Amino acid sequence: MSNMNLQRFQLILIFLVLSACGDGANTSDSPAANNIQPLKFIPSNENIIAAVYDRAYTVPDGFFVDERADTLQSYTLYHVKDASVSYELCTDDFAEALAWEEADNLSRTVNGNLVGSHETDKYFEFIRELSFPDDVGNVPNDTSPGFARVFKCNSIDRTGVDRNLRHGYGGTLNSRPLSVEIVREFAEYLWQFTFFETSQRKVLDSFSTERPDAYDHTLLLAFVINQGFGRCDRVEVVDWIYSANKSTGQVTRDFRFLFSFEAQVIAGTPEQC
């Protein structure tokens, strides 16, 4: 699926069909439109089905790949969060970041020995050797690395974000000059930390647009929902838009249901119901 070459149709036709059929329902997680333009193109149902049932496919070519993705053994990757676990902490001071990470380590079920640190222009990272008891069956090694990160405020400030929400305030990007590339990397980076079930979520497309006052980055997503024995799955297609104000860097998230249809796998072949 790396060369999906998704066939695309103008979304306006889909909106007209949904309006006529009464299937354009809004979801509780989708606030009113905030002047973001609708998608111009969308994959065909056939290509969506091919993507969502392909176990090897997760994201399109060119999507963000974390620098720790090539770690050979099992590892954990996370951000140190505030006391309410609502948002990722940020600081520009290494000592403060380390103090937060040390406190976080002590509060965890599995503690680790600090073996190193690393930093980028976006975060501080602290590397610990985690020791797991023998009865943890899903960890093949007795020890594995844990990578704990703290954002740098001069790059990304997520203070006040509610990570449980898919819409609303998403943080502030403080890198200057702000660019469409920065917004894209921000949206794609955070995708690896989302709550969606990994086996049921697919990113069909990831693309940027620009308005006079904002950079928008859209993740076009598809979710497979099991509707019970003997019934077809429901495939929901949504777009998740991260919009960054060009002047302030403030990011707003907009999670919008587009449409749904039913599909199933018969004798190993996915098809629309």
N, C-alpha and C positions, 0 to 999 in steps of 0.2 A: 504493500500500500504506500510505499514511499513515493511512488509515481502515480498518485491517485488521478491526477489530471481531471479534477472534478468538473463535471458538466454543470454549467450555471444558467439560471433563468432569471429574468427580472422579477424582483420580489413583489413589485406592485401587482403583478398578475395573481400571485398567491394571496395577497391581502384582499383582492377583489373576490376571489373564490371563497375565502374564509368568511367574508362578510355576507356573501350570498347564502352560505351554508349555516351560518350562525355558529361557527366553530372557532371564532377568534376570541376565546375567553381570556380575560385578564387574570393574573394570579395575585395572591396576597403579597408576594415578594416583589411585585412590579409596580413602582410608584408611577404617577402621571409622567408623561413625556416631558423632557426638559430641553426641548428645542434641538435635540440630536436628530440628524437626518436618518431616515430608514435605510436599511441595507439596499444596495443596488443589485446585488446578485446573491444567489443561494444555490447550493448543490441540488441536483435532482434527488427524488426519493430513492432511486436505485443506488446512487452513489452514497447517500447517507446510510442506507442499509448495509452496503458493503463495508463501510467504515466501522459502524457500531458493532458488527458481529465479527470483525477481524481482531483476534486476540493480540496480534502483533502490532496493531496500529493504535497509537495514543494521541499523537500531535502531528501537525503537518511539517514538512521539510522546512528547515531554517528556524524552527522554534527554539527558544532559550534552552540551553543545556547547562545544568549546574556544574561548577568546577569539581565537585565531589562525585559526580556521577560515575567516574571511572574507578572509584574505590573498589578493590578486588574482593574484599570481605564484607560481611554484613556491617552496616553502620547506621547511626541515627543522625538526623539533621534537624535542628530546630532553632527557634529564636527565643531568647529570654524575654519574658512578658511581665506585665504589671501584676499587682497583687490579685486583681480580679480576672486575670488571664483574658482580658478583652483586646489588648493590643501589644505589639512588640515594642520594647523599650528602645530608646536611642540616647546617645551621648557622644560627644566628641572627645571625651577624656578616657584614655586607655585604662587608667587606674580605676575609675568609676565603673567602667564596663566589666573589668575583671572582678571587682567586688560584687557586682550584681550576679555575675556568672557563678562565682564561688558560693554565694548564698543559694542560688538556684540548684546547684549541684548537691548541696547538703540536704535540700528538701526532697530530692528524688529518691525513688525506691532503689534504683541502681546508681550508686555513686561511682565516680571515676577519678583516677589520678591524672592531674594536669601534666601533659607531656609536650605541649607546645602551643603556640599562638600564631595567628596569621591575620593580615588585614588587607582590605581592598579600599577603593575610594568610597564604598557603600557601607561597609560593616567591619567590626572587629570579630574575629573568630577564635574560639578557644577549643583546643583539642584535648580530649580526655580518653584514657584507656579504660573502657567500661568492663567490669567483671560480672559475668552472669553465672548464676548457680547452675549446677548440672541438670536440674529438672526443667530448665527452660528449653522446650523442644524446638522452638522455631529459630534458635540462634545456633548456627553450626560451629561457632568458635567459642572457646571459654572467655575470650576477651574480644572486644570489637571497638573501633573508634567512635567517639561521639563528638560531633561538631556543633558547638553552641555559638550562636551569633548575636551580636548587638548592633543594630543599625547606627550609623553615624548621622547625627541630626543635620549636619551641613549637607547631607545628601537626601536622606529619607526620614521624615518625622511622622510616625503613625500615632502619636499621642491623641487619645480621645476616640480612636476608631473602635467600632464594635465589630469584631471579627465574626460574630454570629449572624450578622446581617449581610445580605448580598447587594444591598443598595445603600445610598447615602454617602456620607463622608468617608473617604478612603485614605486620608493622610495628605501630607504636603511634600512635594518634590522641591528641594532647595538647591539642586545643582543648577548652575548658570553657565552658559545660556541654556535655557530649557529647550528641548527639541522633541520631535516626534519619536526619535530613537530612544530617548530616555523614558518616555511614557510607555513605549512598547516593552522595553526590558522590564520595567516595573510591573506591568500587568502579567507578563509571562513568568517572571520570577515568582510572584505570589501564587501562581497557579499550582505549584508543587506543594503548597501548604493548605490548599482548600480542603473542606470537609467532605466533598463528594466521594462516594464509593468508587474506587479506582477502576474496578472492572466494568462499571456501568457508565462511565463518562468518556467522551471523546471530544477533542478539539478539531472541528472540521476545517476551520480557517482562523487566521490571526492576521489582522490588517489594520492599518492606520489611515485616518483622514484628518483633515485640518479645517478649522473654521476661523473666522477673523479673530476670535478671542480665546480659542482653545484648541488643544490637540486631543483627538479622540483615538483610543485604541479599542478595537472590538475583538473579543474571543467568541467565535461562532461555535456553539456547543450542541452536542446531542446526547441525550440520556435514554437508556433502555430501562423501562419499568416493567417488572414482571407482574402481570395481572391475575395470576393464579393458574392452577392446573386446568389444562384443556382450553385455555384462552390465549389469544395472541398477545405478544408484548406491546406496550405502548411506547412509541419513540417520540420524545419531546425535543423540539429544536428551539433553542433560546439564544439570544445574544447578550453578552456581558460586556458593557462598555465602561471603560475608564476614561474620564474626561479631565484634563488638566488645564486649569486657567493659565493662560500665557503670562499674565502679570504676577500672580501670587504663587503659582505652582500647586494650588489646592486642587485635590483630586476628588471627583464625585463618581460614584459607581451607580450604574443603572442596569438592572437585571430584567430583561424583557422576554416574555413568552412570545414565540412567533406562531408556531403551529404544531400539530401532532398528527401521527397516523399510526396504524398498527402493522406489525411485522412478526415473522416467525422464521424458524429454521426447520426445514423439512429435509431429512436425509442428508444433513450437512450443508444444505444450500439455503441461504437466507433469501426471503421473498416477502413482498408486501401482502398483507391479508386483504 
